[in-house]
Amino acid sequence: MDQPWTEEPHEYGGVHARLPAGATGFGVRSNDPDGGLRSFRTVCHDAARRTGGAVTSCAAADVTPSFHTVVVVRGDRAVALLRHTLLPLVALARPRCAGDAGVAFVDDATLAAALAEVSGLRVLSVAQLRTPLSRVDLTALTADEHTQLAYWKPDTVGDLLFNFWD
């Protein structure tokens, strides 16, 4: 599989990002039967301990969403760690409440560093997740994924990677 997220300097300035097949969660099969949930839960427990926190909940991806969720509480702050089911990518977000329509991404440098230290996962920043898709190379996505893009019309990398499409 291609690198899950690559960035290269763009000839007109800024950074050019590229997403591989499977980024939408459609059209590509995982070699891992649980989409990495078991190992993700383990590294989240380790990262939480290293930062003085604790895992309080874990939810597996299903038809939707395209990611597993582990909530870590540190002091009075809860952070949801979202693990893409096909790519070794993680986003940090505000825990979702009933009725939330989307994901509110957050940065937590301490937790992101601890997670990166104990795993081979790449933690994406809010800036990366907010990258407009118009600035991203999507040519490696499958035909099924391009069909999903045309239907759901995501605006950003975060909308594409961490979605609730069915």
C-alpha angles and dihedrals in degrees: 000000000000121000108286094233127006128183127193132173109267119228090236094048132272125057130304114214129198129200123201131224110288095040092121093047090244133107099014128088123223121229088213112080094211095038092244095303097132095050092040092055089050095051091045090056089050094047091047092052091048090055098043094258140112137224109247102176144006128198125186123222115252130173082316137050108041091220145056118242128214118177118212122192120203114177107314095338127091121197126187114219109208117201118195109232097223105028129051091245130126133191127191117223146165108272110263122246126206109284096023108144098201147359124287104208120211137184121233108171095189095052093040091052092048092049092048090048095055099038145036090240124121114228110210120215125231088251091056092045091051092052107128113244088233086073095049130086106234098169093111092061116107125250089255089055093050088052089054091048091052091050101042098032100206116196103203143033089253092053090052099044100039104039143148097217120143 
